[in-house]
Amino acid sequence: MTDLDSVDRAILNAYQGGFPVVADPYEPAAEALRERGVDVSAEELHERLAAMDEEGVLTRFGALINAEAIGGTATLVAMHAPEERFDEVAEQVNAHAEVAHNYEREHPHLNMWFVVSVADEDRVDEVLAEIEAETGQETYNLPKQREFHVGAKFPVEGPLEDLDDGIDRSDLGPEVEPEDRDSLTPRERDLVVEIQGGLPTTRTPYEDVADALGEDVEWVLETIKRFDREGKVRRVGVIPNHYSLGYSENGMTVWDVPDDVVEEVGEAVAAFDFVTHCYRRPRHEGVWPYNFFAMTHGRSEEESEQRVEQVREAMAEHWDVTDEDWDTLFSTGILKKTGIRIEERADANTA
């Protein structure tokens, strides 16, 4: 757990979303903190955010791009890697540029889980066929059928710990209207590529993005804010490194939910603030009986187990859950983590 003082903790809790999209965002952001009893100036707020980014407390700061809305597709894939060949299989899987994340997870058979991200949806089957031919192992594609919730937010003990008390200043900035258009213009494509890794942790982040693109800052502000309204950006704020905040327990709970109640169950589980991802995915007969995924994070094994139990209790309100109906797959190793390849997907969706 990174050593943070109360002001740092307040900033992390307040601005995991809702950071102002205005030319000088630090002034209204600091003012909103002061209104909630956190004594910080705009300059100090900037310095603290920059320091937390430098120290690895943040994975990035800025707009969290929704890759799915930008173009292309991504899917979750499970496979078995024999123990005696595990490193070899991991190397073969990771060699594919389309594999963005790869984790080793606790499961008696399906012990390797990775994400395939492509610009062309047809490429998914090609990549999986290549991996099967190279490794000699069958892959099990688990595409997202229904997204109930995506919102990886991690509170820290201290001021504004209840994320419902977080500050949302996304109302500030230019007035924009969503556009009925899925594709990107060349200018929008360049902006997406420029900010996909976050905004610069400078005093004037939006102006610096505009300078890098040779654009007017007002256009950058309008486009980012419109992307936020359209869902191309999930939120604007600080994106914590959850490991540095002590969230060491990463549990992927999987459930065999009766199809006739899966919608109600999804809404109930998505309401928990500690559930960061919540999806419906397909079963694979004889191999994978689960159709519902809920990702939880905890700061200790005990806290993680308590949160999984809360999910189970929510499930039990909708059907008679037995021990055979669910499992928790804890992550035991990060095999690859390069992020979704936004640039290629944006290129393919640029008109």
C-alpha positions as CSV (number, residue, x, y, z in Angstrom):
1,M,0.0,0.0,0.0
2,T,1.5,3.3,-1.1
3,D,1.9,5.9,1.7
4,L,-0.6,8.7,1.0
5,D,-1.7,11.6,3.1
6,S,-5.3,12.6,3.6
7,V,-5.3,15.1,0.8
8,D,-3.9,12.6,-1.7
9,R,-6.6,10.1,-0.6
10,A,-9.3,12.8,-1.0
11,I,-8.2,13.5,-4.5
12,L,-8.2,9.8,-5.5
13,N,-11.6,9.3,-4.0
14,A,-13.1,12.4,-5.5
15,Y,-11.8,12.3,-9.1
16,Q,-12.0,8.8,-10.4
17,G,-14.4,10.4,-12.7
18,G,-15.9,13.8,-13.3
19,F,-12.8,15.8,-13.8
20,P,-13.5,19.1,-15.5
21,V,-13.1,19.3,-19.3
22,V,-12.1,23.0,-19.4
23,A,-9.0,24.9,-20.5
24,D,-7.8,25.3,-16.8
25,P,-9.3,22.2,-15.1
26,Y,-7.4,22.5,-11.9
27,E,-9.1,25.7,-10.7
28,P,-12.7,24.3,-10.6
29,A,-11.4,20.9,-9.5
30,A,-9.6,22.3,-6.5
31,E,-12.6,24.6,-5.7
32,A,-14.9,21.6,-5.5
33,L,-12.6,19.9,-3.1
34,R,-12.4,22.9,-0.9
35,E,-16.2,23.0,-0.8
36,R,-16.0,19.5,0.7
37,G,-13.4,20.5,3.4
38,V,-10.2,19.5,1.5
39,D,-7.9,22.5,1.7
40,V,-6.0,22.4,-1.6
41,S,-5.1,25.0,-4.2
42,A,-5.2,24.5,-8.0
43,E,-1.4,24.4,-8.1
44,E,-1.1,22.0,-5.3
45,L,-3.7,19.7,-6.8
46,H,-1.8,19.6,-10.0
47,E,1.5,18.9,-8.2
48,R,-0.1,16.1,-6.2
49,L,-1.6,14.5,-9.3
50,A,1.7,14.7,-11.2
51,A,3.6,13.2,-8.2
52,M,1.1,10.3,-7.9
53,D,1.4,9.6,-11.6
54,E,5.2,9.6,-11.3
55,E,5.2,7.3,-8.3
56,G,2.9,4.8,-10.0
57,V,-0.1,5.4,-7.8
58,L,-2.0,6.2,-11.1
59,T,-1.9,4.1,-14.2
60,R,-2.9,7.2,-16.0
61,F,-4.8,10.5,-15.8
62,G,-7.4,11.7,-18.3
63,A,-10.0,10.2,-20.5
64,L,-10.7,6.5,-20.3
65,I,-11.4,5.4,-23.8
66,N,-14.2,2.9,-24.5
67,A,-12.4,0.8,-27.1
68,E,-15.5,-1.0,-28.1
69,A,-17.2,2.3,-29.0
70,I,-14.1,3.4,-31.0
71,G,-14.2,0.4,-33.4
72,G,-13.3,-3.2,-33.8
73,T,-13.9,-5.7,-31.0
74,A,-12.4,-7.6,-28.1
75,T,-13.2,-11.0,-26.6
76,L,-12.2,-13.0,-23.6
77,V,-10.6,-16.4,-24.3
78,A,-9.9,-19.3,-21.9
79,M,-7.6,-22.3,-22.6
80,H,-5.7,-25.1,-20.9
81,A,-1.9,-24.9,-20.8
82,P,-0.3,-28.1,-19.6
83,E,1.8,-27.6,-16.5
84,E,5.0,-29.0,-18.1
85,R,4.5,-26.6,-21.1
86,F,2.9,-23.7,-19.4
87,D,5.7,-21.2,-20.1
88,E,6.0,-22.3,-23.7
89,V,2.3,-22.0,-24.3
90,A,2.2,-18.5,-22.7
91,E,5.1,-17.4,-24.9
92,Q,3.2,-18.6,-28.0
93,V,0.0,-16.9,-27.0
94,N,1.7,-13.7,-26.0
95,A,3.6,-13.5,-29.3
96,H,0.3,-12.5,-31.0
97,A,0.0,-8.8,-31.2
98,E,-3.7,-9.2,-30.9
99,V,-3.4,-10.6,-27.4
100,A,-3.7,-7.6,-25.1
101,H,-3.9,-9.2,-21.6
102,N,-3.0,-12.7,-20.5
103,Y,-3.5,-14.0,-16.9
104,E,-2.8,-17.2,-15.2
105,R,-5.9,-18.1,-13.1
106,E,-6.7,-20.8,-10.5
107,H,-8.8,-23.5,-12.3
108,P,-8.4,-27.3,-12.5
109,H,-8.4,-27.1,-16.3
110,L,-8.8,-23.6,-17.8
111,N,-5.7,-21.9,-16.3
112,M,-4.9,-19.3,-19.0
113,W,-7.2,-16.4,-19.7
114,F,-6.4,-13.8,-22.3
115,V,-8.1,-10.9,-24.3
116,V,-8.0,-10.7,-28.1
117,S,-8.4,-7.2,-29.5
118,V,-8.8,-6.8,-33.3
119,A,-9.9,-4.1,-35.7
120,D,-11.9,-6.7,-37.8
121,E,-14.3,-9.0,-35.9
122,D,-13.6,-11.8,-38.4
123,R,-10.0,-11.8,-37.3
124,V,-10.9,-13.3,-33.9
125,D,-11.5,-16.7,-35.3
126,E,-8.3,-16.5,-37.4
127,V,-6.2,-15.6,-34.3
128,L,-7.7,-18.4,-32.2
129,A,-7.1,-20.9,-35.0
130,E,-3.5,-19.8,-35.2
131,I,-3.1,-20.2,-31.4
132,E,-4.6,-23.7,-31.5
133,A,-2.4,-24.8,-34.3
134,E,0.8,-23.5,-32.5
135,T,0.0,-24.7,-29.0
136,G,-2.1,-27.8,-29.8
137,Q,-4.6,-26.7,-27.2
138,E,-8.3,-25.8,-27.8
139,T,-9.4,-22.3,-27.1
140,Y,-12.8,-21.3,-25.7
141,N,-14.1,-18.0,-26.9
142,L,-16.3,-16.1,-24.3
143,P,-17.4,-12.9,-26.1
144,K,-19.4,-10.4,-24.1
145,Q,-23.1,-10.9,-24.7
146,R,-24.4,-8.3,-22.3
147,E,-22.5,-5.6,-20.4
148,F,-24.2,-4.9,-17.0
149,H,-21.4,-2.7,-15.6
150,V,-17.8,-1.6,-16.2
151,G,-16.4,0.9,-13.7
152,A,-13.1,0.0,-12.1
153,K,-13.1,2.4,-9.2
154,F,-11.0,1.9,-6.1
155,P,-11.7,3.9,-2.9
156,V,-9.0,4.4,-0.3
157,E,-9.6,5.0,3.4
158,G,-9.9,8.7,4.1
159,P,-12.0,11.7,3.0
160,L,-14.7,11.1,0.5
161,E,-14.2,7.3,0.8
162,D,-17.8,6.7,-0.2
163,L,-17.5,7.0,-4.0
164,D,-21.1,8.2,-4.1
165,D,-19.7,11.4,-2.6
166,G,-17.2,11.7,-5.5
167,I,-17.1,15.0,-7.3
168,D,-18.6,15.3,-10.8
169,R,-17.6,18.5,-12.6
170,S,-18.3,17.1,-16.1
171,D,-21.0,19.7,-16.4
172,L,-18.4,22.3,-16.9
173,G,-17.0,23.2,-20.4
174,P,-18.6,23.7,-23.8
175,E,-22.1,22.8,-24.6
176,V,-22.2,19.7,-26.8
177,E,-24.8,17.4,-28.4
178,P,-24.1,13.7,-29.2
179,E,-23.9,12.9,-32.9
180,D,-25.6,9.9,-34.5
181,R,-22.3,8.6,-36.0
182,D,-20.3,5.6,-35.1
183,S,-17.3,6.2,-37.3
184,L,-14.4,8.7,-36.6
185,T,-13.2,11.6,-38.6
186,P,-9.4,11.7,-39.3
187,R,-9.2,14.5,-36.7
188,E,-11.1,12.5,-34.1
189,R,-8.9,9.5,-34.8
190,D,-5.8,11.5,-34.1
191,L,-7.2,12.8,-30.9
192,V,-8.1,9.2,-29.7
193,V,-4.6,8.0,-30.4
194,E,-3.1,11.1,-28.7
195,I,-5.1,10.6,-25.4
196,Q,-5.5,6.8,-25.3
197,G,-2.7,6.6,-22.7
198,G,-4.0,9.6,-20.7
199,L,-3.6,13.3,-20.7
200,P,-0.2,14.9,-19.9
201,T,0.1,15.7,-16.2
202,T,0.9,19.3,-16.9
203,R,-0.8,22.4,-15.7
204,T,-2.6,22.8,-19.0
205,P,-3.3,19.2,-20.2
206,Y,-6.0,20.0,-22.8
207,E,-4.0,22.9,-24.3
208,D,-0.9,20.6,-24.6
209,V,-3.0,18.0,-26.4
210,A,-4.2,20.6,-28.8
211,D,-0.7,21.8,-29.4
212,A,0.5,18.3,-30.1
213,L,-2.3,17.9,-32.7
214,G,-2.1,21.4,-34.2
215,E,-5.7,21.9,-33.2
216,D,-7.6,24.6,-31.3
217,V,-8.1,23.8,-27.6
218,E,-11.8,24.5,-27.9
219,W,-12.2,21.7,-30.5
220,V,-10.3,19.3,-28.2
221,L,-12.5,20.3,-25.2
222,E,-15.7,19.9,-27.3
223,T,-14.7,16.6,-28.8
224,I,-13.6,15.0,-25.5
225,K,-16.8,16.2,-23.8
226,R,-18.9,14.9,-26.7
227,F,-17.1,11.6,-26.6
228,D,-18.0,11.4,-22.9
229,R,-21.7,12.0,-23.8
230,E,-21.6,9.4,-26.6
231,G,-19.9,6.7,-24.6
232,K,-16.6,6.8,-26.6
233,V,-15.1,7.9,-23.3
234,R,-16.2,6.1,-20.2
235,R,-15.1,8.8,-17.8
236,V,-12.5,11.6,-17.3
237,G,-10.4,11.5,-14.2
238,V,-7.6,9.6,-12.3
239,I,-7.2,5.9,-13.1
240,P,-5.6,4.4,-10.0
241,N,-3.1,1.5,-10.0
242,H,-5.2,-0.7,-7.8
243,Y,-2.2,-2.8,-6.7
244,S,-0.4,0.3,-5.4
245,L,-3.6,1.1,-3.4
246,G,-3.5,-2.3,-1.7
247,Y,-6.1,-4.1,-3.9
248,S,-4.0,-7.2,-4.1
249,E,-6.8,-9.8,-4.3
250,N,-8.3,-10.1,-7.8
251,G,-11.2,-12.5,-8.0
252,M,-13.1,-13.4,-11.1
253,T,-16.4,-14.9,-9.9
254,V,-18.3,-17.0,-12.5
255,W,-21.9,-18.2,-12.1
256,D,-24.3,-20.6,-13.8
257,V,-27.3,-18.3,-13.7
258,P,-30.6,-19.6,-15.0
259,D,-31.3,-17.8,-18.3
260,D,-34.7,-16.6,-17.2
261,V,-33.3,-14.5,-14.3
262,V,-29.9,-13.4,-15.7
263,E,-31.1,-9.9,-16.5
264,E,-32.4,-9.3,-12.9
265,V,-29.3,-10.8,-11.4
266,G,-27.0,-8.7,-13.6
267,E,-28.7,-5.5,-12.5
268,A,-28.5,-6.5,-8.8
269,V,-24.8,-7.5,-8.9
270,A,-23.9,-4.4,-11.0
271,A,-25.2,-2.2,-8.1
272,F,-22.3,-3.2,-5.9
273,D,-19.6,-0.5,-6.0
274,F,-16.8,-3.2,-5.5
275,V,-17.9,-5.1,-8.6
276,T,-15.7,-3.5,-11.3
277,H,-16.9,-5.6,-14.3
278,C,-20.1,-7.5,-14.8
279,Y,-21.0,-9.4,-18.0
280,R,-23.1,-12.2,-19.5
281,R,-21.0,-14.6,-21.6
282,P,-21.7,-17.9,-23.4
283,R,-21.3,-21.4,-21.8
284,H,-19.3,-24.1,-23.5
285,E,-21.1,-27.4,-23.0
286,G,-19.1,-30.1,-21.1
287,V,-16.2,-27.7,-20.4
288,W,-17.5,-24.3,-19.1
289,P,-21.0,-24.2,-17.5
290,Y,-20.9,-20.5,-16.4
291,N,-22.7,-17.7,-18.2
292,F,-22.2,-14.8,-15.8
293,F,-18.9,-13.1,-14.8
294,A,-18.4,-10.6,-12.0
295,M,-15.0,-9.2,-11.2
296,T,-14.2,-8.2,-7.6
297,H,-11.2,-6.7,-6.0
298,G,-10.2,-6.7,-2.3
299,R,-7.4,-5.3,-0.1
300,S,-7.1,-8.6,1.7
301,E,-8.1,-12.2,1.3
302,E,-10.7,-11.8,4.0
303,E,-12.2,-8.7,2.3
304,S,-12.3,-10.4,-1.0
305,E,-14.1,-13.4,0.4
306,Q,-16.6,-11.1,2.1
307,R,-17.3,-9.4,-1.2
308,V,-17.8,-12.6,-3.1
309,E,-20.2,-13.7,-0.4
310,Q,-22.2,-10.5,-0.9
311,V,-22.5,-11.3,-4.6
312,R,-23.7,-14.8,-3.7
313,E,-26.3,-13.4,-1.4
314,A,-27.6,-11.1,-4.1
315,M,-27.7,-14.1,-6.5
316,A,-29.6,-16.2,-3.9
317,E,-32.5,-13.6,-3.9
318,H,-33.2,-14.7,-7.5
319,W,-32.7,-18.5,-7.5
320,D,-31.5,-21.3,-5.2
321,V,-27.7,-21.0,-5.5
322,T,-25.7,-24.1,-4.7
323,D,-21.9,-24.6,-4.4
324,E,-21.9,-26.2,-7.9
325,D,-23.4,-23.1,-9.5
326,W,-20.4,-20.9,-9.1
327,D,-16.6,-20.6,-8.7
328,T,-13.9,-17.9,-8.1
329,L,-10.9,-17.8,-10.3
330,F,-8.1,-15.9,-8.6
331,S,-5.4,-14.4,-10.7
332,T,-2.0,-16.0,-9.8
333,G,0.1,-14.4,-12.5
334,I,0.2,-11.6,-15.1
335,L,1.5,-13.1,-18.3
336,K,1.0,-10.1,-20.5
337,K,-0.6,-6.7,-20.1
338,T,0.0,-4.3,-23.0
339,G,-3.5,-2.8,-23.3
340,I,-6.0,-2.7,-26.0
341,R,-4.6,-1.6,-29.4
342,I,-6.8,1.5,-29.9
343,E,-4.8,2.9,-32.8
344,E,-5.4,-0.1,-35.1
345,R,-9.1,-0.2,-34.2
346,A,-9.5,3.5,-34.6
347,D,-7.8,3.4,-38.0
348,A,-10.3,0.8,-39.3
349,N,-13.2,2.9,-38.1
350,T,-12.1,6.2,-39.6
351,A,-14.2,7.5,-42.5
